[in-house]
């Protein structure tokens, strides 16, 4: 094993260089072929994309090999590798720190690039497709360069190192570390595809609806991966950090939320452009904002400028990402200004009581939401740069400003699905609101019966009922006409997504408003009651292995099952990590943490107990959102029959309007 030490580093560095060269040559081929309208040159682009992808796969495999074989000749393995790390967490250690996480970014981006090149291989002679590939390969070349120069995971380390500390202890005590980062990156990186086509449309002047239709599924799946990745991050936070919450407005959490907000706004407003040819500047701006925010988020989380449990340590790559962010932003604004005449919308909003007006209001709220989150995230950095002092903006700021926006968005979710395109009369809207309104009244009555109180949560529950009624109304109408096949398609898949969002909103409203917590001192064999639940300490035990020492309190909850909140000390790094124990039910979670100091064989233990209502509905809502995203990705039978991408825009718009009117 020691004879092959260093080979992984040599191969990895060479492959990163080959991948960079392949991406650069791909850009050159795409631009040259597009400018000269030369099909022979353009046909070379997928080959260069495949070369870059093969290089990325090889480099990632070399890094995994180095980690598995514990090749401590590499500085990165010295930083996150250890002989005592279990195989699963050792495999995931590749993306547990800065250099490895960027290598995974390169791999995923190269995968998207080659997938798009094969997807459009029959259309590679089209100028717009060639320019889109040029943009994607340029972005890929940048990440290859960063991974090769300032953040090289294959850099050699100090000689004579035979073991390391292993990954961050917070990243080696839960299975979600294997799934959360890759899925989140699939969302982050996937945004590059629609962004590339948007830039290509601006370059070529083909700013109509064709590129929107071509990238619809890419946009939807990128958003879906980002949604699921954020949810998995919340679950990881809940299960690992021991604070009893799922979202704390941590700056790195916000860095992932920002592109999700603008991406969600884009998915709504793009419907208006497809149907009415409107909001062209707004849609391209949203895509530029979404992609730019992924780059800004990468800068914030990997440059060391933020203090966060999620952030990586200080590094030299900050200037690279900040410069790239500036180039993307300035270049995109220039292109939008250059094509301003062609981006003018041919239509106008006919009535405030129309679906396009509701979508516009929806986008204004999302833009305000994104601004508040961005301001609260970067303002402490601005103050530190300008005044050389540190401030912190916590949850009260975000909660106070975002809760009204969330309630307003729930209101629009209740009304927008009931509105037709172009305009609706108040009588029509009132008739369609009848059953959703009754659902809202029923939700309010049920909430009061169950003891709910407070303006914000009661509004959330009531509007959740109205929004659910509106979504279910459309789903019922679709399934009544076409059976369960009626669920397939963007409109009804979107309603399933809405139902998932409503569940999450209601669950957050309940858990944030009605959680209870208490610190209990338990004595062995003496039950203690809190919030109608009983807790009895059985024993305090110590468990040792090669990497850690854990002290666990064995607690019987409600006379049923033993739960084991623990504090684990990872001996190689000297860090104590708390591990909560959670009893989950449909109504509420009982969340237990062991409070220090603790010692083995003690007859007492201090346990902090959280009673968290409706937490499980957060994960159920996320599952519904994932299902709705899949259903929305495929057109229904009637949509396929009545729409043809090659038809004239006016004819296609009229056909889609007919579908909408009949669905309503």
Secondary structure by P-SEA (a helix, b strand, c coil): cccccaaaaaaaaaaaaaaaaaaaaaaaaaaaaaaaccaaaaaaaaaaaaaaaaaaaaaaaaaaaaaaacccccccccccccccccaaaaaaccccccaaaaaaaaaaaaaaaaaaaaaaccccccaaaaaaaaaaaaaaaaaaaaaacccccccccccccccccccccccccccccccaaaaaaaaaaaaaaaaaaaaaaaaaccccaaaaaaaaaaaaaaaaaaaaaaaaaaaaaaacccccccccccaaaaaaaaaaaaaaaaaaaaaaaaacccaaaaaaaaaaaaaaaaaaaaaaacccccccccccccccaaaaaaaaaaaaaaaaaaaaaaacccccccccccccccaaaaaaaaaaaaaaaaaaaaaaacaaaaaaaaccbbbbbcaaaaaacaaaaaaaaaaaaacccccccccccaaaaaaaaaaaaaaaaaaaaaaaaaccccaaaaaaaaaaaaaaaaaaaaaaaaaaaccccccccaaaaaaaaaaaaaaaaaaaaaaacbbbbbbbbccccbbbbcccbbbbbcbbbbbbcccbbbbbbbccccccbbbbbbcccccccbbbbbbbbbbccccccbbbbbcccccccccbbbbbbbbccaaaaaaaaaaaaaaaaaaaacccaaaaaaccccccaaaaaaaaaaaaaaac
